[in-house]
């Protein structure tokens, strides 16, 4: 490496910190590749994550433009040096990858690679990826952009040791990102199930009313045709409402995706469902809210869901109002109901039952705070604030 010990250590530290900041798998992969290329002064870097069919599920590159990457074509298969990296699972340091007997060529648009350094990324005994570097950059005055190695690989043993450290931390970052995405998928499945239950209740109530009204019309048709006609009009109205509910279910039972829809849109959709599913009026308002870090949006959504569940299932509220507003650089969520309320100081008795402990934990976990205002017979207000970035 060209850096001295102090600057080299700082570069490694910066690379490891950058990897730990991301939770999405794709972002983690991009950060690993960019960090490796910069840290080891390579012209190109790539990271391949294998699939189960002899190819790569994901293949991220750095040093190649989007236009070049499109011209190269489909993701590479696991053959040649790439296959060796995944199946032999040992470091590869080559003076010229093109002269290796395992080399099987590349597409016409592929850049020319010479010296090569590759390492597997392991999670225990499993190889979860392979990290590749090519074309060690030399001082511009001494060598052209695509140097031919003179007497050996441009990547040194020190480079290999440094890349091994990076690969170990890459495995941790990639595993954590996968666990996060898996957890989010489970949460989405749970949310889908919960929404299905709410919509089932709403449609069932409509169909039950429809059945009773139709029975009333049948009983009245001979002795009071005028009233029977009115009941039949009500049957038609209820049937139309039930159809609307079922159509809404097609849209609203899609998994809630905070990363795609954002906090405000996700909350608004869910509250519309709850408003129809319960006799209580449920409203939503937002003001000046901007995109927040994913962890904060997730925590705000879960606290809102818990507070809504409490208000609609336990408090006997006739009205529940939810709002999200900008406060400084952050945001504040407020859920207010006019239900039976409780004594907030009795947290040891009601806190766990109402999920207050988990709500406070969620708020604290993203640097926020949770306050609860309530009194018997006076309703409840739950407020969660998160700071700005």
C-alpha angles and dihedrals in degrees: 000000000000095000124090121244094269097046090042092054090049090052092051091048091050091050093050092047091050091054093050094054096069130075102179113089094225092051091049091051093050092049093049092051096045091046093050094049093048095042096051099036095242126159093218136024133179140176124202126197111198125230126205096258106065097274140077124281088199133009119182124188136190125196094035119098121234089248092053092047092052090050091052090062134206124016112281121261123237099265138118115004091352091058091047090053093054101037104033089039097204134117118274122202114175133179091212121005090198092065095051112111090230093058111116102179132251139241120292093252093052115113118248112262125195122163112034140194123186136172134181119239109224135197100192106303094342121095104220097174148343127238119211133189126185139184107023106222116238127192108294093235092058104042141023121246092268103040124192108228114252110213098334149353118318090222111084134211087257089056090051092050091049092049089050090057090048091049092053092053090041088059090054093046093046093047091049091049091051091049090050092051091046090051090049091050090053090048090051090050090050091048091049090052092048093050090047089055092049092049091045089056092048096049092042091055091050093049092046090053090046091054094049092047092049090050090050091051091050091051092049100042095092103035101032112019092172093057090042089056090053091050091050090053087054089050090055091049093049091047090053090050091050090052090051090051092051092048090050090052091061090060102032098047091066110113113275106244113191092185090058105031102027128223099288097050093044093050093045092053094048094046091051088056092048092048090058095040096054136050090231117090109245118194135183132200133172130189129190094335117160132190112293131196110288093245092055094047090050092050093047091050094049093048090049091051093049093047091048091049091053094047096047099039105033113020102056089227121176092199135028121186122196125189138172118196138173115254115183107309092334137050142249127217119203127188114184128179134178094220134123096293126199142225106278093203089065091074091136088062104036105015099088093037091057096039094244092139093054091045091054090047091052091050093047091047091066096039094263137120136232126210128186125202117185145132133183108281093003103089128238137270120195116190127186122186127191124191127239122262 
